[in-house]
Amino acid sequence: MPSSDKIQIENVNCPGQTKNVDAEKYNAMKNVLLAVLPSKAPGMTQSEMQRAILPHLPDELWPGGAKSGWWAKTVQLDLEAKGVIVRTDSKPLTWHRA
């Protein structure tokens, strides 16, 4: 069961706005995202990221991958805001580690 500890996150699309989310799920998804994202361009599209994370997700946090898409996007936007990952200016959009 997820812990009740919270972590404050940012959103690159809403500068200055923060939200509190479950720290255990955030940290687990952050570790998975950073493990699957390439270190340089061209990076991965959003759908490629979603597919790549699924085999690495702890089932106790995301049974069958449930709600993992929301968490992946939330963590991706926070890591982007913090400069840990980079969005490329391409079509389709791609992301890679900074």
N, C-alpha and C positions, 0 to 999 in steps of 0.2 A: 504494500500500500504506500502511496506517495507520502512523503513527509509534509509537515505544515510549514517548513522553513520557506521563506520567500527570497527572491532576488529581484533587484530593480533592473529593468531592461529599457532600452531606447528603441526608437524606430527611425531609420534613415529618412523615411518619408514624412515624418512629423517631428522636426528638430525641436528639442526642448521638452518634449512630452515623454514621460516615463510611466511605466506600469510595473506592478509587482506580480510575479508568476512563481509557480512552484520551483524551488531551487534544484531539487533532485531531478526533475524532468528536464529542466533547462540545461543543467550540467551534462546529463546523459546525452541529450541531443547535440549539444555543442561538441562533445567529444566525437560523436559519430560523424557529424558534418565535417569537422576538421580532418577526420581520418579519410573521408571519401573525396573531398574536394581536391583537385589538382593544385599544384603550387604555382602554376603559371597559365596564361591564356593558351588556348581558347577557353578553358574551363568547362563547366557543365551547365546545361539549361536547367530550368526549374523541374521539368519532368524527369530529366536524367538524375538530378539530385534525389528526387522522391524515390525513384527505383533503386538507386545505389544505397540509400540508407536502410531500406527495409530489412535486409538480411542481418544487419548489425544491431537492430533495436532490441533492448531488453524486453522480453515478453511480459515481465511483471509490471512494467510501466505502460506498455502499449500492446495489450493482447491482440495478436493478429494484425498489428500495425494500426489499430484504431486510433484516430485523432492525431496520428503522427504527422500528417500533412500540415495541420495548423501549427504544431510545435516546430516543424522544420522551417516553415516560413517565418515564424516569430523569432526564432534564434538567428536565422539568416539575416533578417532586417536589423537585429541588434548587433550582430557581428559586423555588418556593413557600417552601421553608425559608429562603431568603435574603431573602424579601420583595420579589422582583423581579416576580413575578406573584401574582395573588390568586384564590383559589377562592371562588366565590359560594355562598351557602347556598340553593341552589335545587334543584329536581328537574326534569330531570336536572342534575347538577353542571355548572357552567361555569367557565371561567378567562378572565382578561384581565390585561393588564399593569397593574402598580401605578401 
